[in-house]
Amino acid sequence: MSDFKQNMFDQIQKQSNVQPDQIMKVAQSVQNADFSDEKTVRKLVKQLARLSGKPVSKQKEDKIVKAITNNKMPKDINSLSKLFKN
C-alpha cells in the first residue's frame, strides 16, 4: 500500500475508530452500486454510521442521501466535512 493510502487510512481510523479492512469491505460492496437509488444510499449511510459508532439523525441522513442521489457531493474535504457536521 502506498504511503498516501496508508496515511489516509491512519487518519480515518484515528478520527472514526474504523479499521482499514472494514473500509475496504464497504468500498468493495458498493463498487457497482447505483448511487442515484435512494434506498441503496440510505443503506450505505446507515452501514457507515454503524461502523463508526456515530449516530446519524434522520435530518442529517436525509441531507446526505439527497446530496448523493442528486450527484451534488462536495468536491473538497472542507465542504464534505461541513455536510457531515450539520
Residue, then its C-alpha position, 0 to 999 in steps of 0.5 A: m500500500s502506498d504511503f498516501k493510502q496508508n496515511m489516509f487510512d491512519q487518519i480515518q481510523k484515528q478520527s472514526n475508530v474504523q479499521p482499514d479492512q472494514i473500509m475496504k469491505v464497504a468500498q468493495s460492496v458498493q463498487n457497482a452500486d447505483f448511487s442515484d437509488e435512494k434506498t441503496v444510499r440510505k443503506l450505505v449511510k446507515q452501514l457507515a454510521r454503524l461502523s463508526g459508532k456515530p449516530v446519524s439523525k434522520q435530518k442529517e441522513d436525509k441531507i446526505v442521501k439527497a446530496i448523493t442521489n442528486n450527484k451534488m457531493p462536495k468536491d473538497i474535504n472542507s465542504l464534505s466535512k461541513l455536510f457531515k457536521n450539520 
